Amino acid sequence: MAYLPLSGLSLRDIEYVVAVDELRNFSRAAEQCGVSQAGLSEQVRKLELILDVTLFERSRRHVAPTPQGAKLIAMMRDTLASARQLLQAARNQGGPLEGVLRIGVLTTLGPYYLPRMLPQLRQHYPSLALRLSEAMTAPMLQQLQASELDLALLALPAGSDALTAEPLFDEPFMAVFPAGHPLVPPGAGELSMDGLDGPELLLLEDGHCLRQQALSLCAAASSSAGWNDARGSTRLATGLEMLWHMIAAGEGYSLIPRLALDNRAELDSLVTIRALGGEASRRIGLVWRSADPRRAAFSELATFLRAHAPASCRPLGCGQDTPPA
């Protein structure tokens, strides 16, 4: 079939033709469509020229479709019905926080934060269909920038001018030791970061932002002359759950995000948990592409998540500065 340009066709002109067919009167059709009779008549004539078909027999007392015009007018009714369905379908999609939303979640956050957050989110946004995925920071940011994700929940900063980050809450780090470890004498309360940079400090493998956060906290608590991140012989955990079990097995100690401490009754006799002094925490935020047209709705979602931050974490204000990289 040869290509037929549609530039000359107008839904408004089609609407005029259908109105004339329904009312069989150009004057009443013009009144119904809110235009002058001369204007409506002119547009109908232009459409007839484009179609190369006379749509109506006209006389002073009589307006009726021609046989060929009647067939085309029936198709025009279908065209108008489809256009109205298109508009209605677009309006029925609702707001930006309805329908499918793809959210990436940090591997060291998702299993511990999502069970708390999802019931509240589903109740507040019942029309939202979540598609969740779990990843480390770097690949998750790549997916976000490639539009494979809509949002990401991760530890800030995000590190890109093309992304907008709204801080949600500060999650404290806790020091977790094997039971009876000499760095935690009986009755000890809050611990200082000083002295936690020894060879027994267990870390996650490269690629986990939690590894770098732990190293940074220990470096900040040590003198610059005494700090030496020579950890080639240190055993590394593939994930946070394995890190827990390595501590319980007596292999060393580590810094664990606060949300991951809950529901660990089976390890109570094997580990000792202590709070850390100072600002030993990571900042969790919601991140999206700055150019995303849904950014106002995403900011609204960030406000909701801040208002429902876990009780063990410190909620943050909108636009609060993120920690330095």
C-alpha positions as CSV (number, residue, x, y, z in Angstrom):
1,M,0.0,0.0,0.0
2,A,1.3,3.4,-1.0
3,Y,2.2,5.8,1.8
4,L,-0.6,8.3,2.5
5,P,0.3,11.4,4.5
6,L,-2.1,12.3,7.2
7,S,-1.0,16.0,7.6
8,G,-4.3,17.3,6.0
9,L,-6.6,15.3,8.2
10,S,-8.0,16.8,11.4
11,L,-10.0,15.2,14.1
12,R,-11.9,18.5,14.5
13,D,-12.9,18.4,10.8
14,I,-14.1,14.8,11.2
15,E,-16.0,15.9,14.3
16,Y,-17.7,18.6,12.2
17,V,-18.8,16.0,9.6
18,V,-20.2,13.6,12.1
19,A,-22.2,16.5,13.7
20,V,-23.7,17.5,10.4
21,D,-24.6,13.9,9.7
22,E,-26.3,13.6,13.1
23,L,-28.2,16.9,12.9
24,R,-28.7,17.0,9.1
25,N,-28.3,20.8,9.4
26,F,-25.1,22.9,9.1
27,S,-26.3,25.7,11.3
28,R,-27.2,23.4,14.3
29,A,-24.0,21.4,13.8
30,A,-22.0,24.6,13.9
31,E,-23.8,25.7,17.1
32,Q,-23.1,22.3,18.7
33,C,-19.4,22.5,17.8
34,G,-19.1,26.1,19.0
35,V,-18.0,27.6,15.6
36,S,-19.6,29.7,13.0
37,Q,-21.6,28.1,10.2
38,A,-19.3,29.6,7.6
39,G,-16.3,28.2,9.4
40,L,-17.8,24.7,9.7
41,S,-18.9,24.6,6.1
42,E,-15.5,25.7,4.9
43,Q,-13.8,22.9,6.9
44,V,-16.2,20.3,5.6
45,R,-15.5,21.4,2.1
46,K,-11.7,21.2,2.7
47,L,-12.1,17.7,4.0
48,E,-14.1,16.7,0.9
49,L,-11.3,18.0,-1.2
50,I,-8.7,16.0,0.7
51,L,-10.8,12.9,0.4
52,D,-11.9,13.6,-3.1
53,V,-15.4,12.6,-2.1
54,T,-18.6,14.6,-1.8
55,L,-19.8,13.7,1.7
56,F,-23.2,15.5,1.7
57,E,-26.0,16.4,-0.8
58,R,-26.8,20.0,0.1
59,S,-29.9,22.1,-0.6
60,R,-31.7,24.8,1.3
61,R,-34.1,22.3,2.8
62,H,-32.1,19.1,2.7
63,V,-28.7,17.8,4.0
64,A,-28.0,14.1,3.6
65,P,-24.9,11.9,3.2
66,T,-24.1,10.6,-0.2
67,P,-23.9,6.8,-0.5
68,Q,-20.1,7.0,-0.5
69,G,-20.2,9.7,2.1
70,A,-22.3,7.4,4.4
71,K,-19.6,4.7,4.3
72,L,-16.8,7.2,5.1
73,I,-18.8,8.9,7.9
74,A,-19.3,5.5,9.6
75,M,-15.5,5.1,9.6
76,M,-15.2,8.7,10.9
77,R,-17.4,7.7,13.9
78,D,-15.1,4.8,14.6
79,T,-12.1,7.2,14.4
80,L,-13.6,9.6,16.9
81,A,-14.5,6.7,19.2
82,S,-10.9,5.5,19.1
83,A,-9.6,9.0,19.8
84,R,-11.8,9.3,22.8
85,Q,-10.7,5.9,24.0
86,L,-7.1,7.0,23.7
87,L,-7.7,10.1,25.8
88,Q,-9.6,8.1,28.4
89,A,-6.9,5.4,28.6
90,A,-4.3,8.1,29.1
91,R,-6.3,9.6,31.9
92,N,-7.1,6.3,33.5
93,Q,-3.3,5.6,34.0
94,G,-3.6,7.9,37.0
95,G,-0.6,9.6,38.6
96,P,3.1,8.8,38.3
97,L,2.9,6.7,41.4
98,E,0.5,4.2,39.9
99,G,1.3,1.3,37.7
100,V,4.7,-0.4,37.4
101,L,7.7,1.1,39.2
102,R,11.1,-0.5,38.9
103,I,13.2,0.0,42.1
104,G,16.7,-1.3,42.6
105,V,17.8,-1.9,46.2
106,L,21.3,-2.2,47.7
107,T,22.1,-5.8,48.6
108,T,23.1,-4.9,52.1
109,L,19.8,-3.0,52.6
110,G,17.0,-4.8,50.8
111,P,16.5,-7.9,53.0
112,Y,16.4,-5.8,56.2
113,Y,14.6,-2.7,55.1
114,L,12.0,-3.9,52.6
115,P,10.0,-6.1,55.0
116,R,9.5,-3.0,57.1
117,M,8.8,-0.6,54.2
118,L,6.6,-2.6,51.8
119,P,3.4,-3.0,53.9
120,Q,3.3,0.8,54.5
121,L,4.1,1.5,50.9
122,R,1.4,-0.9,49.6
123,Q,-1.2,0.6,51.9
124,H,-0.4,4.2,51.0
125,Y,0.0,3.5,47.2
126,P,-2.4,0.6,46.5
127,S,-2.2,1.1,42.7
128,L,1.6,0.8,42.6
129,A,3.0,-2.4,41.1
130,L,6.6,-2.7,42.3
131,R,9.3,-4.5,40.4
132,L,12.2,-5.0,42.8
133,S,15.8,-6.0,42.0
134,E,18.9,-6.3,44.2
135,A,22.4,-5.2,43.2
136,M,25.6,-3.6,44.4
137,T,26.0,0.2,44.0
138,A,27.9,0.4,40.7
139,P,25.8,-1.9,38.5
140,M,22.6,-0.4,40.1
141,L,23.6,3.1,39.1
142,Q,24.4,1.9,35.6
143,Q,20.9,0.4,35.3
144,L,19.4,3.6,36.6
145,Q,21.2,5.8,34.1
146,A,20.3,3.4,31.3
147,S,16.6,3.7,32.2
148,E,16.4,0.1,33.2
149,L,15.4,1.2,36.7
150,D,13.2,4.1,37.8
151,L,14.5,4.5,41.3
152,A,17.4,3.2,43.5
153,L,17.6,2.8,47.2
154,L,21.3,3.0,48.2
155,A,23.9,4.5,50.4
156,L,24.7,8.1,49.4
157,P,26.4,9.9,47.7
158,A,25.3,8.7,44.3
159,G,28.2,10.4,42.6
160,S,26.6,11.7,39.4
161,D,25.4,15.2,38.4
162,A,22.8,13.4,36.2
163,L,21.1,11.9,39.2
164,T,19.0,13.4,42.0
165,A,19.3,12.0,45.5
166,E,16.9,12.6,48.3
167,P,18.3,11.5,51.7
168,L,15.9,9.3,53.8
169,F,17.6,8.3,57.0
170,D,21.0,7.7,58.6
171,E,21.5,4.0,59.5
172,P,23.9,3.5,62.4
173,F,26.7,1.0,62.2
174,M,27.1,-1.4,65.1
175,A,30.2,-3.3,66.1
176,V,29.7,-7.0,66.1
177,F,32.3,-9.3,67.8
178,P,32.6,-13.0,68.6
179,A,31.3,-13.6,72.1
180,G,34.1,-13.0,74.7
181,H,36.3,-11.0,72.4
182,P,39.0,-9.0,74.3
183,L,38.0,-5.7,72.7
184,V,34.7,-5.9,74.5
185,P,35.2,-6.4,78.2
186,P,32.2,-7.4,80.3
187,G,30.0,-4.5,81.0
188,A,31.4,-2.4,78.2
189,G,28.9,0.1,76.8
190,E,29.3,2.3,73.7
191,L,32.6,1.6,71.9
192,S,35.0,4.0,70.3
193,M,36.2,3.4,66.7
194,D,39.8,3.6,67.9
195,G,41.5,0.3,67.7
196,L,38.9,-1.4,65.4
197,D,41.2,-1.3,62.4
198,G,43.2,-4.3,63.4
199,P,43.8,-7.5,61.3
200,E,40.7,-9.2,62.7
201,L,38.4,-6.6,60.9
202,L,36.3,-8.6,58.5
203,L,35.2,-7.0,55.3
204,L,32.9,-7.6,52.3
205,E,34.4,-8.3,48.9
206,D,35.3,-5.5,46.5
207,G,32.3,-4.0,44.9
208,H,30.3,-3.7,48.1
209,C,30.0,-0.1,49.2
210,L,29.7,-1.3,52.8
211,R,33.4,-2.5,52.5
212,Q,34.6,1.0,51.7
213,Q,32.4,2.6,54.3
214,A,33.8,0.4,57.0
215,L,37.4,1.1,55.9
216,S,36.6,4.9,55.8
217,L,35.2,4.9,59.3
218,C,38.3,3.0,60.6
219,A,40.6,5.3,58.8
220,A,38.9,8.4,60.2
221,A,39.3,7.1,63.7
222,S,43.0,6.2,63.3
223,S,46.0,8.6,62.9
224,S,47.0,9.1,59.4
225,A,50.4,7.8,60.2
226,G,49.1,4.6,61.8
227,W,46.5,3.7,59.2
228,N,47.5,1.1,56.7
229,D,44.9,-0.7,54.6
230,A,47.2,-3.7,53.8
231,R,44.5,-6.3,53.9
232,G,45.6,-8.9,51.3
233,S,45.5,-11.6,53.9
234,T,42.1,-10.6,55.5
235,R,39.3,-13.0,54.7
236,L,36.5,-11.4,52.8
237,A,32.8,-12.2,52.9
238,T,30.7,-12.5,49.8
239,G,27.7,-11.0,51.4
240,L,26.4,-9.6,54.7
241,E,24.8,-12.9,55.8
242,M,28.2,-14.7,55.3
243,L,29.9,-11.9,57.2
244,W,27.5,-12.6,60.2
245,H,28.4,-16.2,60.2
246,M,32.1,-15.6,60.0
247,I,31.9,-13.4,63.1
248,A,29.8,-16.0,64.9
249,A,32.5,-18.6,64.0
250,G,35.1,-16.5,65.7
251,E,37.0,-15.4,62.7
252,G,37.0,-11.7,63.6
253,Y,34.7,-8.7,64.0
254,S,33.1,-6.2,61.7
255,L,30.8,-3.2,61.4
256,I,27.2,-4.1,60.6
257,P,24.3,-1.8,59.5
258,R,21.7,-1.5,62.3
259,L,18.8,-2.8,60.3
260,A,20.6,-6.1,59.7
261,L,20.8,-6.8,63.5
262,D,17.2,-7.7,64.0
263,N,15.9,-11.2,64.2
264,R,19.2,-12.8,65.1
265,A,18.2,-14.7,68.2
266,E,19.9,-17.8,67.0
267,L,23.3,-16.1,67.2
268,D,22.8,-14.4,70.6
269,S,25.2,-16.7,72.4
270,L,27.8,-16.5,69.7
271,V,28.2,-12.7,69.1
272,T,28.4,-9.5,71.1
273,I,26.9,-6.3,69.7
274,R,27.9,-2.8,70.8
275,A,26.9,0.7,69.7
276,L,29.6,2.9,68.3
277,G,30.3,6.5,69.4
278,G,30.4,9.4,67.0
279,E,28.8,9.5,63.6
280,A,29.4,5.9,62.6
281,S,26.5,5.5,60.1
282,R,25.6,5.4,56.5
283,R,23.1,7.7,54.8
284,I,20.4,5.9,52.8
285,G,18.7,7.8,50.0
286,L,16.3,7.5,47.1
287,V,17.9,8.2,43.7
288,W,16.5,8.9,40.3
289,R,17.5,10.4,37.0
290,S,17.3,14.2,37.2
291,A,15.7,14.4,33.8
292,D,12.8,12.0,34.7
293,P,9.5,13.8,34.2
294,R,8.2,12.0,37.3
295,R,10.7,13.7,39.6
296,A,8.0,15.6,41.6
297,A,6.2,12.3,42.3
298,F,9.5,10.7,43.3
299,S,10.2,13.6,45.7
300,E,6.8,12.9,47.2
301,L,7.7,9.3,47.6
302,A,10.9,10.2,49.3
303,T,9.0,12.4,51.8
304,F,6.7,9.4,52.5
305,L,9.7,7.1,53.1
306,R,11.4,9.7,55.4
307,A,8.2,9.9,57.4
308,H,8.2,6.1,57.8
309,A,11.9,5.7,58.5
310,P,12.8,2.7,60.7
311,A,12.7,3.5,64.4
312,S,16.3,2.5,64.9
313,C,17.5,5.0,62.2
314,R,17.6,8.8,62.2
315,P,15.1,10.4,59.7
316,L,16.5,13.3,57.6
317,G,14.9,16.5,56.3
318,C,14.2,17.1,52.6
319,G,17.3,18.3,50.8
320,Q,19.6,17.6,53.7
321,D,23.2,17.4,52.6
322,T,24.6,14.0,51.8
323,P,27.9,12.9,53.3
324,P,31.1,13.5,51.3
325,A,32.3,10.7,49.0
